[in-house]
Amino acid sequence: MQRWTDSRIAELPRTHFIEALKLVEWEGYWCMPPIVKAAVALQNNFEARNDDVFLASCAKTGTTWLKSLAFCIMQRQNHQIVDALTLENPHFLVPTVEAVAYSDKTIDIFDASAARLLHTHLPHALVPDSVRSTLCKIIYIARNPKDTVVSSWHFFNSFLRRDEELFPFEKFIDCFCSGKHPYGPFLEHVMGYWEESKKNPKKILFLKYEELKIDPKTQVLKIAEFLERPFEDDTKADEILSRCSIERLKNFEVNKSGSHFVDTPNSSFFRKGEVGDWNNYLTSEMEMKIDNTICLKLRDLGLYF
Ligand code: A3P
């Protein structure tokens, strides 16, 4: 892997997402420049262990929920640790490797003295080589693109001051459809993990937010099986689901008033948590645009949401 200096990153094609956010195109994906730098450092320095677990997602597809569930599934024998969810935001408990610099606490993701539970928004092609080449497992969560874009719009609006105007929704949809959004294009992001999960289902578990909502218990049992930590007693799965419900998590003080990532209130990660909220926002023109640029292609791959 070549060295990526600031000046090389500065030469990459660039765009502005919602005016304020600078993105550069790196290896076919749009990321903020510090994220490219962090991802390159990971490529050079991160050594995955066979027993590490990586969660992966494009943004706003259910990452926070998956982090909470996977954390509880893996730590369920240790009640004290599981209770950490009452005091810490899931993004602290399961760090996003390329974004640790944005954390309000020092997090050492390189300490490989024990197996790690980590997360990345990076596309499959850009995760550190050792994550692909070792036996470490990956769980990807995908979501209907229409709900994803609506969720994303709310997320970015939550950074605005009360007197500021909301980001123009139509422009936001255009960015999403053109793929010029953080970690975009969404389509390629989903496709990359989907194709790999079909080639190697023991290595990558591909989940859908919608399936987690419809039949959460089956999905939680599936995650535990995949991680080779099956439940001895199915009622434990129900307990974990109620521990990780959006209603419970959003009401903890740390998630009402705290902030884990710089300038990002923890509350912005918990909104409605519903399937189909897009019906309240998209015009038929917007819907058609997302169908034509993303949904039809996902359907060609056998991916229905
Ligand atoms: P909405 O904006 O549609 O409500 P991410 O975690 O990838 O940033 O995704 C955020 C979305 O997941 C938001 O969707 C948020 O409300 C939802 N979410 C967060 N925690 C959840 C939970 N415990 N259960 C279900 N959905 C959750």
Boltz pocket constraint, residues with backbone or C-beta under 6 A from the ligand:
constraints:
  - pocket:
      binder: B
      contacts: [[A, 57], [A, 58], [A, 59], [A, 60], [A, 61], [A, 62], [A, 63], [A, 64], [A, 65], [A, 68], [A, 147], [A, 150], [A, 151], [A, 152], [A, 154], [A, 244], [A, 245], [A, 246], [A, 247], [A, 249], [A, 268], [A, 269], [A, 270], [A, 271], [A, 272], [A, 273], [A, 274], [A, 277]]
      max_distance: 6.0
